[in-house]
Amino acid sequence: MKKTAALTLTLLFLVGISPLAQKPKDLVGTWVGEANIQGMDPNELTLVIEYKDGQFAGAMTGQFGTLNDSPVEKGKLEKDVFSFSVLAEGPQGQIALDFKMKVTGTSMEGEFDIPDMGMSGTWSAAKQ
């Protein structure tokens, strides 16, 4: 009896979790939000995500012109965390921005790193 109850609870727990996990198609669309790096003005970033042939694609644009339809690279969704990279135009050429975003329904928030500049920041966005 105890084994059956434990198995039932475990099954209900697993079934209850699975609908909460994000699916690739949930990310498809346009996301707009504000990026912040300490000591700098906020930057509105727009991310357009596509999902084709099992791969994420898309582009990111920023209000200051360093990101101008920069292609999404290395897009990966693991449970509710979407990670990806984009290349921005920096003072000495292209630099990578690496994002790691927690997705909850129609919002995402997280951090990004700019390894070549030793900088990091935060970004939160809402799906339009």
Backbone as XML, in Angstrom:
<?xml version="1.0"?>
<chain id="A" units="angstrom">
  <residue number="1" name="MET">
    <atom name="N" x="0.819" y="-1.190" z="0.000"/>
    <atom name="CA" x="0.000" y="0.000" z="0.000"/>
    <atom name="C" x="0.864" y="1.255" z="0.000"/>
  </residue>
  <residue number="2" name="LYS">
    <atom name="N" x="1.916" y="1.262" z="0.842"/>
    <atom name="CA" x="2.801" y="2.421" z="0.917"/>
    <atom name="C" x="3.554" y="2.623" z="-0.390"/>
  </residue>
  <residue number="3" name="LYS">
    <atom name="N" x="3.971" y="1.516" z="-1.017"/>
    <atom name="CA" x="4.684" y="1.611" z="-2.291"/>
    <atom name="C" x="3.786" y="2.205" z="-3.369"/>
  </residue>
  <residue number="4" name="THR">
    <atom name="N" x="2.530" y="1.780" z="-3.384"/>
    <atom name="CA" x="1.578" y="2.291" z="-4.373"/>
    <atom name="C" x="1.350" y="3.788" z="-4.170"/>
  </residue>
  <residue number="5" name="ALA">
    <atom name="N" x="1.189" y="4.208" z="-2.920"/>
    <atom name="CA" x="0.978" y="5.632" z="-2.623"/>
    <atom name="C" x="2.213" y="6.443" z="-3.013"/>
  </residue>
  <residue number="6" name="ALA">
    <atom name="N" x="3.389" y="5.943" z="-2.700"/>
    <atom name="CA" x="4.629" y="6.650" z="-3.048"/>
    <atom name="C" x="4.790" y="6.741" z="-4.562"/>
  </residue>
  <residue number="7" name="LEU">
    <atom name="N" x="4.497" y="5.666" z="-5.264"/>
    <atom name="CA" x="4.586" y="5.660" z="-6.717"/>
    <atom name="C" x="3.585" y="6.635" z="-7.326"/>
  </residue>
  <residue number="8" name="THR">
    <atom name="N" x="2.378" y="6.658" z="-6.792"/>
    <atom name="CA" x="1.343" y="7.575" z="-7.281"/>
    <atom name="C" x="1.763" y="9.024" z="-7.058"/>
  </residue>
  <residue number="9" name="LEU">
    <atom name="N" x="2.273" y="9.336" z="-5.879"/>
    <atom name="CA" x="2.733" y="10.705" z="-5.592"/>
    <atom name="C" x="3.886" y="11.100" z="-6.506"/>
  </residue>
  <residue number="10" name="THR">
    <atom name="N" x="4.808" y="10.183" z="-6.717"/>
    <atom name="CA" x="5.938" y="10.465" z="-7.613"/>
    <atom name="C" x="5.443" y="10.726" z="-9.024"/>
  </residue>
  <residue number="11" name="LEU">
    <atom name="N" x="4.533" y="9.920" z="-9.515"/>
    <atom name="CA" x="3.980" y="10.086" z="-10.850"/>
    <atom name="C" x="3.239" y="11.419" z="-10.966"/>
  </residue>
  <residue number="12" name="LEU">
    <atom name="N" x="2.431" y="11.760" z="-9.975"/>
    <atom name="CA" x="1.714" y="13.036" z="-9.992"/>
    <atom name="C" x="2.681" y="14.206" z="-9.971"/>
  </residue>
  <residue number="13" name="PHE">
    <atom name="N" x="3.753" y="14.083" z="-9.203"/>
    <atom name="CA" x="4.758" y="15.138" z="-9.145"/>
    <atom name="C" x="5.401" y="15.331" z="-10.513"/>
  </residue>
  <residue number="14" name="LEU">
    <atom name="N" x="5.799" y="14.246" z="-11.152"/>
    <atom name="CA" x="6.441" y="14.338" z="-12.463"/>
    <atom name="C" x="5.484" y="14.859" z="-13.522"/>
  </residue>
  <residue number="15" name="VAL">
    <atom name="N" x="4.253" y="14.410" z="-13.516"/>
    <atom name="CA" x="3.262" y="14.880" z="-14.476"/>
    <atom name="C" x="2.955" y="16.353" z="-14.223"/>
  </residue>
  <residue number="16" name="GLY">
    <atom name="N" x="2.908" y="16.736" z="-12.960"/>
    <atom name="CA" x="2.638" y="18.131" z="-12.613"/>
    <atom name="C" x="3.742" y="19.064" z="-13.052"/>
  </residue>
  <residue number="17" name="ILE">
    <atom name="N" x="4.972" y="18.603" z="-13.080"/>
    <atom name="CA" x="6.100" y="19.433" z="-13.478"/>
    <atom name="C" x="6.170" y="19.591" z="-14.987"/>
  </residue>
  <residue number="18" name="SER">
    <atom name="N" x="5.928" y="18.538" z="-15.738"/>
    <atom name="CA" x="6.147" y="18.568" z="-17.178"/>
    <atom name="C" x="5.398" y="19.671" z="-17.910"/>
  </residue>
  <residue number="19" name="PRO">
    <atom name="N" x="4.157" y="19.996" z="-17.572"/>
    <atom name="CA" x="3.499" y="21.082" z="-18.297"/>
    <atom name="C" x="4.139" y="22.446" z="-18.034"/>
  </residue>
  <residue number="20" name="LEU">
    <atom name="N" x="4.891" y="22.565" z="-16.934"/>
    <atom name="CA" x="5.519" y="23.837" z="-16.603"/>
    <atom name="C" x="6.783" y="24.089" z="-17.408"/>
  </residue>
  <residue number="21" name="ALA">
    <atom name="N" x="7.393" y="23.050" z="-17.919"/>
    <atom name="CA" x="8.623" y="23.217" z="-18.690"/>
    <atom name="C" x="8.322" y="23.965" z="-19.989"/>
  </residue>
  <residue number="22" name="GLN">
    <atom name="N" x="9.208" y="24.876" z="-20.334"/>
    <atom name="CA" x="9.045" y="25.642" z="-21.567"/>
    <atom name="C" x="9.316" y="24.739" z="-22.763"/>
  </residue>
  <residue number="23" name="LYS">
    <atom name="N" x="8.630" y="25.025" z="-23.850"/>
    <atom name="CA" x="8.834" y="24.300" z="-25.098"/>
    <atom name="C" x="9.412" y="25.278" z="-26.109"/>
  </residue>
  <residue number="24" name="PRO">
    <atom name="N" x="10.204" y="24.805" z="-27.054"/>
    <atom name="CA" x="10.799" y="25.715" z="-28.036"/>
    <atom name="C" x="9.779" y="26.637" z="-28.702"/>
  </residue>
  <residue number="25" name="LYS">
    <atom name="N" x="8.606" y="26.108" z="-29.052"/>
    <atom name="CA" x="7.611" y="26.948" z="-29.728"/>
    <atom name="C" x="7.111" y="28.081" z="-28.827"/>
  </residue>
  <residue number="26" name="ASP">
    <atom name="N" x="7.219" y="27.914" z="-27.486"/>
    <atom name="CA" x="6.806" y="28.968" z="-26.568"/>
    <atom name="C" x="7.689" y="30.208" z="-26.674"/>
  </residue>
  <residue number="27" name="LEU">
    <atom name="N" x="8.915" y="30.027" z="-27.152"/>
    <atom name="CA" x="9.854" y="31.148" z="-27.247"/>
    <atom name="C" x="9.730" y="31.920" z="-28.560"/>
  </residue>
  <residue number="28" name="VAL">
    <atom name="N" x="9.134" y="31.297" z="-29.554"/>
    <atom name="CA" x="9.030" y="31.924" z="-30.868"/>
    <atom name="C" x="8.230" y="33.221" z="-30.760"/>
  </residue>
  <residue number="29" name="GLY">
    <atom name="N" x="8.811" y="34.293" z="-31.306"/>
    <atom name="CA" x="8.139" y="35.584" z="-31.287"/>
    <atom name="C" x="9.112" y="36.706" z="-30.995"/>
  </residue>
  <residue number="30" name="THR">
    <atom name="N" x="8.553" y="37.858" z="-30.638"/>
    <atom name="CA" x="9.352" y="39.051" z="-30.366"/>
    <atom name="C" x="9.330" y="39.356" z="-28.875"/>
  </residue>
  <residue number="31" name="TRP">
    <atom name="N" x="10.513" y="39.553" z="-28.317"/>
    <atom name="CA" x="10.701" y="39.847" z="-26.902"/>
    <atom name="C" x="11.366" y="41.222" z="-26.796"/>
  </residue>
  <residue number="32" name="VAL">
    <atom name="N" x="10.825" y="42.084" z="-25.970"/>
    <atom name="CA" x="11.372" y="43.431" z="-25.804"/>
    <atom name="C" x="11.623" y="43.684" z="-24.321"/>
  </residue>
  <residue number="33" name="GLY">
    <atom name="N" x="12.788" y="44.240" z="-24.036"/>
    <atom name="CA" x="13.101" y="44.529" z="-22.644"/>
    <atom name="C" x="14.300" y="45.432" z="-22.498"/>
  </residue>
  <residue number="34" name="GLU">
    <atom name="N" x="14.657" y="45.682" z="-21.250"/>
    <atom name="CA" x="15.720" y="46.618" z="-20.927"/>
    <atom name="C" x="16.941" y="45.886" z="-20.377"/>
  </residue>
  <residue number="35" name="ALA">
    <atom name="N" x="18.098" y="46.201" z="-20.954"/>
    <atom name="CA" x="19.362" y="45.648" z="-20.490"/>
    <atom name="C" x="20.062" y="46.694" z="-19.639"/>
  </residue>
  <residue number="36" name="ASN">
    <atom name="N" x="20.691" y="46.230" z="-18.574"/>
    <atom name="CA" x="21.390" y="47.135" z="-17.674"/>
    <atom name="C" x="22.792" y="46.629" z="-17.369"/>
  </residue>
  <residue number="37" name="ILE">
    <atom name="N" x="23.737" y="47.531" z="-17.493"/>
    <atom name="CA" x="25.117" y="47.297" z="-17.064"/>
    <atom name="C" x="25.433" y="48.431" z="-16.104"/>
  </residue>
  <residue number="38" name="GLN">
    <atom name="N" x="25.970" y="48.089" z="-14.950"/>
    <atom name="CA" x="26.243" y="49.091" z="-13.930"/>
    <atom name="C" x="27.089" y="50.235" z="-14.489"/>
  </residue>
  <residue number="39" name="GLY">
    <atom name="N" x="26.650" y="51.462" z="-14.226"/>
    <atom name="CA" x="27.369" y="52.647" z="-14.667"/>
    <atom name="C" x="27.052" y="53.095" z="-16.079"/>
  </residue>
  <residue number="40" name="MET">
    <atom name="N" x="26.151" y="52.397" z="-16.772"/>
    <atom name="CA" x="25.795" y="52.757" z="-18.141"/>
    <atom name="C" x="24.293" y="52.998" z="-18.241"/>
  </residue>
  <residue number="41" name="ASP">
    <atom name="N" x="23.890" y="53.740" z="-19.278"/>
    <atom name="CA" x="22.473" y="53.959" z="-19.526"/>
    <atom name="C" x="21.807" y="52.646" z="-19.916"/>
  </residue>
  <residue number="42" name="PRO">
    <atom name="N" x="20.552" y="52.438" z="-19.493"/>
    <atom name="CA" x="19.815" y="51.234" z="-19.921"/>
    <atom name="C" x="19.689" y="51.200" z="-21.447"/>
  </residue>
  <residue number="43" name="ASN">
    <atom name="N" x="19.645" y="50.003" z="-21.996"/>
    <atom name="CA" x="19.548" y="49.809" z="-23.437"/>
    <atom name="C" x="18.342" y="48.919" z="-23.719"/>
  </residue>
  <residue number="44" name="GLU">
    <atom name="N" x="17.402" y="49.418" z="-24.530"/>
    <atom name="CA" x="16.259" y="48.587" z="-24.907"/>
    <atom name="C" x="16.706" y="47.604" z="-25.982"/>
  </residue>
  <residue number="45" name="LEU">
    <atom name="N" x="16.520" y="46.322" z="-25.703"/>
    <atom name="CA" x="16.885" y="45.266" z="-26.647"/>
    <atom name="C" x="15.636" y="44.560" z="-27.133"/>
  </residue>
  <residue number="46" name="THR">
    <atom name="N" x="15.609" y="44.270" z="-28.417"/>
    <atom name="CA" x="14.525" y="43.510" z="-29.023"/>
    <atom name="C" x="15.112" y="42.219" z="-29.582"/>
  </residue>
  <residue number="47" name="LEU">
    <atom name="N" x="14.532" y="41.104" z="-29.158"/>
    <atom name="CA" x="14.978" y="39.783" z="-29.596"/>
    <atom name="C" x="13.845" y="39.123" z="-30.361"/>
  </residue>
  <residue number="48" name="VAL">
    <atom name="N" x="14.116" y="38.712" z="-31.591"/>
    <atom name="CA" x="13.151" y="37.963" z="-32.388"/>
    <atom name="C" x="13.661" y="36.529" z="-32.466"/>
  </residue>
  <residue number="49" name="ILE">
    <atom name="N" x="12.839" y="35.592" z="-31.987"/>
    <atom name="CA" x="13.240" y="34.182" z="-31.943"/>
    <atom name="C" x="12.413" y="33.386" z="-32.933"/>
  </residue>
  <residue number="50" name="GLU">
    <atom name="N" x="13.105" y="32.542" z="-33.688"/>
    <atom name="CA" x="12.482" y="31.580" z="-34.596"/>
    <atom name="C" x="12.965" y="30.193" z="-34.199"/>
  </residue>
  <residue number="51" name="TYR">
    <atom name="N" x="12.214" y="29.177" z="-34.578"/>
    <atom name="CA" x="12.616" y="27.795" z="-34.319"/>
    <atom name="C" x="12.320" y="26.989" z="-35.568"/>
  </residue>
  <residue number="52" name="LYS">
    <atom name="N" x="13.391" y="26.570" z="-36.238"/>
    <atom name="CA" x="13.257" y="25.833" z="-37.501"/>
    <atom name="C" x="14.167" y="24.617" z="-37.489"/>
  </residue>
  <residue number="53" name="ASP">
    <atom name="N" x="13.634" y="23.512" z="-37.927"/>
    <atom name="CA" x="14.418" y="22.279" z="-38.051"/>
    <atom name="C" x="15.170" y="21.932" z="-36.767"/>
  </residue>
  <residue number="54" name="GLY">
    <atom name="N" x="14.503" y="22.128" z="-35.633"/>
    <atom name="CA" x="15.104" y="21.784" z="-34.348"/>
    <atom name="C" x="16.172" y="22.736" z="-33.867"/>
  </residue>
  <residue number="55" name="GLN">
    <atom name="N" x="16.277" y="23.911" z="-34.485"/>
    <atom name="CA" x="17.313" y="24.891" z="-34.121"/>
    <atom name="C" x="16.677" y="26.257" z="-33.851"/>
  </residue>
  <residue number="56" name="PHE">
    <atom name="N" x="17.247" y="26.963" z="-32.881"/>
    <atom name="CA" x="16.818" y="28.341" z="-32.654"/>
    <atom name="C" x="17.576" y="29.253" z="-33.603"/>
  </residue>
  <residue number="57" name="ALA">
    <atom name="N" x="16.880" y="30.247" z="-34.104"/>
    <atom name="CA" x="17.467" y="31.279" z="-34.954"/>
    <atom name="C" x="16.816" y="32.590" z="-34.538"/>
  </residue>
  <residue number="58" name="GLY">
    <atom name="N" x="17.205" y="33.652" z="-35.187"/>
    <atom name="CA" x="16.609" y="34.948" z="-34.898"/>
    <atom name="C" x="17.661" y="36.029" z="-34.872"/>
  </residue>
  <residue number="59" name="ALA">
    <atom name="N" x="17.282" y="37.172" z="-34.312"/>
    <atom name="CA" x="18.197" y="38.315" z="-34.291"/>
    <atom name="C" x="17.854" y="39.228" z="-33.126"/>
  </residue>
  <residue number="60" name="MET">
    <atom name="N" x="18.864" y="39.997" z="-32.691"/>
    <atom name="CA" x="18.691" y="40.963" z="-31.617"/>
    <atom name="C" x="19.099" y="42.341" z="-32.104"/>
  </residue>
  <residue number="61" name="THR">
    <atom name="N" x="18.328" y="43.348" z="-31.701"/>
    <atom name="CA" x="18.602" y="44.737" z="-32.046"/>
    <atom name="C" x="18.555" y="45.566" z="-30.771"/>
  </residue>
  <residue number="62" name="GLY">
    <atom name="N" x="19.461" y="46.533" z="-30.677"/>
    <atom name="CA" x="19.489" y="47.421" z="-29.523"/>
    <atom name="C" x="19.319" y="48.865" z="-29.943"/>
  </residue>
  <residue number="63" name="GLN">
    <atom name="N" x="18.877" y="49.693" z="-29.030"/>
    <atom name="CA" x="18.586" y="51.083" z="-29.363"/>
    <atom name="C" x="19.835" y="51.895" z="-29.670"/>
  </residue>
  <residue number="64" name="PHE">
    <atom name="N" x="21.017" y="51.469" z="-29.226"/>
    <atom name="CA" x="22.231" y="52.259" z="-29.430"/>
    <atom name="C" x="23.025" y="51.858" z="-30.670"/>
  </residue>
  <residue number="65" name="GLY">
    <atom name="N" x="22.567" y="50.847" z="-31.412"/>
    <atom name="CA" x="23.204" y="50.481" z="-32.669"/>
    <atom name="C" x="24.334" y="49.472" z="-32.583"/>
  </residue>
  <residue number="66" name="THR">
    <atom name="N" x="24.735" y="49.061" z="-31.383"/>
    <atom name="CA" x="25.788" y="48.045" z="-31.290"/>
    <atom name="C" x="25.252" y="46.669" z="-31.671"/>
  </residue>
  <residue number="67" name="LEU">
    <atom name="N" x="23.955" y="46.485" z="-31.496"/>
    <atom name="CA" x="23.267" y="45.275" z="-31.942"/>
    <atom name="C" x="22.290" y="45.711" z="-33.021"/>
  </residue>
  <residue number="68" name="ASN">
    <atom name="N" x="22.523" y="45.253" z="-34.245"/>
    <atom name="CA" x="21.679" y="45.659" z="-35.363"/>
    <atom name="C" x="21.312" y="44.418" z="-36.157"/>
  </residue>
  <residue number="69" name="ASP">
    <atom name="N" x="20.205" y="43.778" z="-35.760"/>
    <atom name="CA" x="19.807" y="42.495" z="-36.337"/>
    <atom name="C" x="20.933" y="41.467" z="-36.238"/>
  </residue>
  <residue number="70" name="SER">
    <atom name="N" x="21.596" y="41.458" z="-35.079"/>
    <atom name="CA" x="22.680" y="40.502" z="-34.823"/>
    <atom name="C" x="22.095" y="39.104" z="-34.669"/>
  </residue>
  <residue number="71" name="PRO">
    <atom name="N" x="22.613" y="38.133" z="-35.429"/>
    <atom name="CA" x="22.040" y="36.785" z="-35.407"/>
    <atom name="C" x="22.191" y="36.084" z="-34.046"/>
  </residue>
  <residue number="72" name="VAL">
    <atom name="N" x="21.154" y="35.337" z="-33.682"/>
    <atom name="CA" x="21.187" y="34.497" z="-32.485"/>
    <atom name="C" x="22.028" y="33.268" z="-32.810"/>
  </residue>
  <residue number="73" name="GLU">
    <atom name="N" x="22.962" y="32.957" z="-31.931"/>
    <atom name="CA" x="23.823" y="31.783" z="-32.105"/>
    <atom name="C" x="23.762" y="30.927" z="-30.843"/>
  </residue>
  <residue number="74" name="LYS">
    <atom name="N" x="24.015" y="29.650" z="-30.984"/>
    <atom name="CA" x="24.098" y="28.704" z="-29.865"/>
    <atom name="C" x="22.851" y="28.716" z="-28.989"/>
  </residue>
  <residue number="75" name="GLY">
    <atom name="N" x="21.671" y="28.911" z="-29.583"/>
    <atom name="CA" x="20.429" y="28.916" z="-28.816"/>
    <atom name="C" x="20.117" y="27.539" z="-28.262"/>
  </residue>
  <residue number="76" name="LYS">
    <atom name="N" x="19.826" y="27.493" z="-26.959"/>
    <atom name="CA" x="19.559" y="26.211" z="-26.309"/>
    <atom name="C" x="18.535" y="26.431" z="-25.198"/>
  </residue>
  <residue number="77" name="LEU">
    <atom name="N" x="17.548" y="25.563" z="-25.131"/>
    <atom name="CA" x="16.534" y="25.613" z="-24.086"/>
    <atom name="C" x="16.661" y="24.357" z="-23.239"/>
  </residue>
  <residue number="78" name="GLU">
    <atom name="N" x="16.901" y="24.543" z="-21.953"/>
    <atom name="CA" x="16.950" y="23.442" z="-20.994"/>
    <atom name="C" x="15.965" y="23.757" z="-19.891"/>
  </residue>
  <residue number="79" name="LYS">
    <atom name="N" x="14.860" y="23.009" z="-19.865"/>
    <atom name="CA" x="13.741" y="23.234" z="-18.946"/>
    <atom name="C" x="13.225" y="24.649" z="-19.133"/>
  </residue>
  <residue number="80" name="ASP">
    <atom name="N" x="13.517" y="25.556" z="-18.218"/>
    <atom name="CA" x="13.007" y="26.919" z="-18.334"/>
    <atom name="C" x="14.130" y="27.943" z="-18.505"/>
  </residue>
  <residue number="81" name="VAL">
    <atom name="N" x="15.309" y="27.497" z="-18.918"/>
    <atom name="CA" x="16.438" y="28.406" z="-19.123"/>
    <atom name="C" x="16.834" y="28.416" z="-20.601"/>
  </residue>
  <residue number="82" name="PHE">
    <atom name="N" x="16.761" y="29.607" z="-21.185"/>
    <atom name="CA" x="17.127" y="29.806" z="-22.588"/>
    <atom name="C" x="18.466" y="30.530" z="-22.617"/>
  </residue>
  <residue number="83" name="SER">
    <atom name="N" x="19.461" y="29.889" z="-23.225"/>
    <atom name="CA" x="20.778" y="30.513" z="-23.355"/>
    <atom name="C" x="21.090" y="30.695" z="-24.839"/>
  </residue>
  <residue number="84" name="PHE">
    <atom name="N" x="21.793" y="31.789" z="-25.149"/>
    <atom name="CA" x="22.146" y="32.090" z="-26.524"/>
    <atom name="C" x="23.236" y="33.140" z="-26.541"/>
  </residue>
  <residue number="85" name="SER">
    <atom name="N" x="23.823" y="33.346" z="-27.697"/>
    <atom name="CA" x="24.852" y="34.373" z="-27.886"/>
    <atom name="C" x="24.502" y="35.225" z="-29.090"/>
  </residue>
  <residue number="86" name="VAL">
    <atom name="N" x="24.963" y="36.458" z="-29.063"/>
    <atom name="CA" x="24.880" y="37.355" z="-30.213"/>
    <atom name="C" x="26.194" y="38.113" z="-30.308"/>
  </residue>
  <residue number="87" name="LEU">
    <atom name="N" x="26.528" y="38.582" z="-31.506"/>
    <atom name="CA" x="27.729" y="39.390" z="-31.700"/>
    <atom name="C" x="27.337" y="40.851" z="-31.833"/>
  </residue>
  <residue number="88" name="ALA">
    <atom name="N" x="28.013" y="41.699" z="-31.065"/>
    <atom name="CA" x="27.771" y="43.147" z="-31.106"/>
    <atom name="C" x="28.983" y="43.835" z="-31.715"/>
  </residue>
  <residue number="89" name="GLU">
    <atom name="N" x="28.766" y="45.050" z="-32.195"/>
    <atom name="CA" x="29.869" y="45.859" z="-32.710"/>
    <atom name="C" x="30.491" y="46.626" z="-31.555"/>
  </residue>
  <residue number="90" name="GLY">
    <atom name="N" x="31.729" y="46.286" z="-31.217"/>
    <atom name="CA" x="32.453" y="46.963" z="-30.148"/>
    <atom name="C" x="33.493" y="47.906" z="-30.708"/>
  </residue>
  <residue number="91" name="PRO">
    <atom name="N" x="34.202" y="48.603" z="-29.837"/>
    <atom name="CA" x="35.221" y="49.568" z="-30.290"/>
    <atom name="C" x="36.320" y="48.937" z="-31.153"/>
  </residue>
  <residue number="92" name="GLN">
    <atom name="N" x="36.673" y="47.690" z="-30.878"/>
    <atom name="CA" x="37.718" y="47.005" z="-31.638"/>
    <atom name="C" x="37.169" y="45.903" z="-32.545"/>
  </residue>
  <residue number="93" name="GLY">
    <atom name="N" x="35.912" y="45.966" z="-32.886"/>
    <atom name="CA" x="35.318" y="44.943" z="-33.753"/>
    <atom name="C" x="34.198" y="44.208" z="-33.045"/>
  </residue>
  <residue number="94" name="GLN">
    <atom name="N" x="33.895" y="43.018" z="-33.513"/>
    <atom name="CA" x="32.779" y="42.253" z="-32.956"/>
    <atom name="C" x="33.140" y="41.614" z="-31.620"/>
  </residue>
  <residue number="95" name="ILE">
    <atom name="N" x="32.172" y="41.679" z="-30.693"/>
    <atom name="CA" x="32.330" y="41.055" z="-29.379"/>
    <atom name="C" x="31.079" y="40.229" z="-29.083"/>
  </residue>
  <residue number="96" name="ALA">
    <atom name="N" x="31.279" y="39.131" z="-28.373"/>
    <atom name="CA" x="30.166" y="38.227" z="-28.060"/>
    <atom name="C" x="29.467" y="38.646" z="-26.773"/>
  </residue>
  <residue number="97" name="LEU">
    <atom name="N" x="28.154" y="38.534" z="-26.783"/>
    <atom name="CA" x="27.334" y="38.682" z="-25.586"/>
    <atom name="C" x="26.679" y="37.335" z="-25.362"/>
  </residue>
  <residue number="98" name="ASP">
    <atom name="N" x="26.861" y="36.773" z="-24.182"/>
    <atom name="CA" x="26.324" y="35.462" z="-23.845"/>
    <atom name="C" x="25.197" y="35.629" z="-22.831"/>
  </residue>
  <residue number="99" name="PHE">
    <atom name="N" x="23.988" y="35.238" z="-23.212"/>
    <atom name="CA" x="22.796" y="35.406" z="-22.378"/>
    <atom name="C" x="22.389" y="34.086" z="-21.744"/>
  </residue>
  <residue number="100" name="LYS">
    <atom name="N" x="21.863" y="34.160" z="-20.525"/>
    <atom name="CA" x="21.289" y="33.012" z="-19.828"/>
    <atom name="C" x="20.028" y="33.528" z="-19.140"/>
  </residue>
  <residue number="101" name="MET">
    <atom name="N" x="18.866" y="33.134" z="-19.696"/>
    <atom name="CA" x="17.594" y="33.721" z="-19.299"/>
    <atom name="C" x="16.631" y="32.676" z="-18.752"/>
  </residue>
  <residue number="102" name="LYS">
    <atom name="N" x="16.029" y="32.971" z="-17.625"/>
    <atom name="CA" x="14.976" y="32.111" z="-17.082"/>
    <atom name="C" x="13.656" y="32.573" z="-17.695"/>
  </residue>
  <residue number="103" name="VAL">
    <atom name="N" x="12.942" y="31.642" z="-18.297"/>
    <atom name="CA" x="11.688" y="31.954" z="-18.984"/>
    <atom name="C" x="10.518" y="31.496" z="-18.121"/>
  </residue>
  <residue number="104" name="THR">
    <atom name="N" x="9.576" y="32.420" z="-17.912"/>
    <atom name="CA" x="8.360" y="32.125" z="-17.167"/>
    <atom name="C" x="7.188" y="32.673" z="-17.966"/>
  </residue>
  <residue number="105" name="GLY">
    <atom name="N" x="6.492" y="31.797" z="-18.678"/>
    <atom name="CA" x="5.353" y="32.238" z="-19.488"/>
    <atom name="C" x="5.785" y="33.208" z="-20.568"/>
  </residue>
  <residue number="106" name="THR">
    <atom name="N" x="5.311" y="34.452" z="-20.453"/>
    <atom name="CA" x="5.623" y="35.466" z="-21.467"/>
    <atom name="C" x="6.643" y="36.480" z="-20.961"/>
  </residue>
  <residue number="107" name="SER">
    <atom name="N" x="7.461" y="36.070" z="-20.018"/>
    <atom name="CA" x="8.546" y="36.944" z="-19.570"/>
    <atom name="C" x="9.820" y="36.126" z="-19.416"/>
  </residue>
  <residue number="108" name="MET">
    <atom name="N" x="10.938" y="36.814" z="-19.554"/>
    <atom name="CA" x="12.228" y="36.185" z="-19.303"/>
    <atom name="C" x="13.125" y="37.204" z="-18.614"/>
  </residue>
  <residue number="109" name="GLU">
    <atom name="N" x="13.971" y="36.710" z="-17.744"/>
    <atom name="CA" x="14.937" y="37.585" z="-17.098"/>
    <atom name="C" x="16.173" y="36.782" z="-16.757"/>
  </residue>
  <residue number="110" name="GLY">
    <atom name="N" x="17.286" y="37.493" z="-16.770"/>
    <atom name="CA" x="18.536" y="36.818" z="-16.475"/>
    <atom name="C" x="19.713" y="37.737" z="-16.654"/>
  </residue>
  <residue number="111" name="GLU">
    <atom name="N" x="20.832" y="37.116" z="-16.962"/>
    <atom name="CA" x="22.096" y="37.838" z="-17.053"/>
    <atom name="C" x="22.752" y="37.616" z="-18.399"/>
  </residue>
  <residue number="112" name="PHE">
    <atom name="N" x="23.653" y="38.534" z="-18.732"/>
    <atom name="CA" x="24.495" y="38.353" z="-19.905"/>
    <atom name="C" x="25.913" y="38.737" z="-19.542"/>
  </residue>
  <residue number="113" name="ASP">
    <atom name="N" x="26.843" y="38.098" z="-20.214"/>
    <atom name="CA" x="28.267" y="38.368" z="-20.022"/>
    <atom name="C" x="28.853" y="38.856" z="-21.327"/>
  </residue>
  <residue number="114" name="ILE">
    <atom name="N" x="29.831" y="39.742" z="-21.203"/>
    <atom name="CA" x="30.613" y="40.204" z="-22.348"/>
    <atom name="C" x="32.066" y="39.851" z="-22.005"/>
  </residue>
  <residue number="115" name="PRO">
    <atom name="N" x="32.456" y="38.593" z="-22.258"/>
    <atom name="CA" x="33.767" y="38.115" z="-21.815"/>
    <atom name="C" x="34.949" y="38.963" z="-22.318"/>
  </residue>
  <residue number="116" name="ASP">
    <atom name="N" x="34.892" y="39.428" z="-23.568"/>
    <atom name="CA" x="36.012" y="40.199" z="-24.121"/>
    <atom name="C" x="36.222" y="41.533" z="-23.420"/>
  </residue>
  <residue number="117" name="MET">
    <atom name="N" x="35.193" y="42.024" z="-22.739"/>
    <atom name="CA" x="35.301" y="43.308" z="-22.051"/>
    <atom name="C" x="35.272" y="43.150" z="-20.534"/>
  </residue>
  <residue number="118" name="GLY">
    <atom name="N" x="35.135" y="41.925" z="-20.056"/>
    <atom name="CA" x="35.084" y="41.690" z="-18.616"/>
    <atom name="C" x="33.874" y="42.354" z="-17.963"/>
  </residue>
  <residue number="119" name="MET">
    <atom name="N" x="32.760" y="42.420" z="-18.688"/>
    <atom name="CA" x="31.565" y="43.076" z="-18.186"/>
    <atom name="C" x="30.397" y="42.095" z="-18.158"/>
  </residue>
  <residue number="120" name="SER">
    <atom name="N" x="29.403" y="42.443" z="-17.353"/>
    <atom name="CA" x="28.173" y="41.655" z="-17.317"/>
    <atom name="C" x="27.021" y="42.596" z="-16.986"/>
  </residue>
  <residue number="121" name="GLY">
    <atom name="N" x="25.815" y="42.089" z="-17.200"/>
    <atom name="CA" x="24.643" y="42.888" z="-16.905"/>
    <atom name="C" x="23.416" y="42.011" z="-16.803"/>
  </residue>
  <residue number="122" name="THR">
    <atom name="N" x="22.275" y="42.664" z="-16.683"/>
    <atom name="CA" x="21.008" y="41.969" z="-16.575"/>
    <atom name="C" x="20.088" y="42.389" z="-17.713"/>
  </residue>
  <residue number="123" name="TRP">
    <atom name="N" x="19.165" y="41.521" z="-18.048"/>
    <atom name="CA" x="18.157" y="41.831" z="-19.054"/>
    <atom name="C" x="16.863" y="41.171" z="-18.662"/>
  </residue>
  <residue number="124" name="SER">
    <atom name="N" x="15.785" y="41.918" z="-18.736"/>
    <atom name="CA" x="14.458" y="41.337" z="-18.544"/>
    <atom name="C" x="13.613" y="41.767" z="-19.744"/>
  </residue>
  <residue number="125" name="ALA">
    <atom name="N" x="12.762" y="40.850" z="-20.209"/>
    <atom name="CA" x="11.996" y="41.114" z="-21.412"/>
    <atom name="C" x="10.623" y="40.476" z="-21.304"/>
  </residue>
  <residue number="126" name="ALA">
    <atom name="N" x="9.701" y="41.026" z="-22.078"/>
    <atom name="CA" x="8.348" y="40.487" z="-22.168"/>
    <atom name="C" x="8.057" y="40.156" z="-23.618"/>
  </residue>
  <residue number="127" name="LYS">
    <atom name="N" x="7.312" y="39.084" z="-23.814"/>
    <atom name="CA" x="6.934" y="38.678" z="-25.164"/>
    <atom name="C" x="5.829" y="39.604" z="-25.660"/>
  </residue>
  <residue number="128" name="GLN">
    <atom name="N" x="5.983" y="40.088" z="-26.877"/>
    <atom name="CA" x="5.013" y="41.019" z="-27.455"/>
    <atom name="C" x="3.927" y="40.287" z="-28.200"/>
  </residue>
</chain>
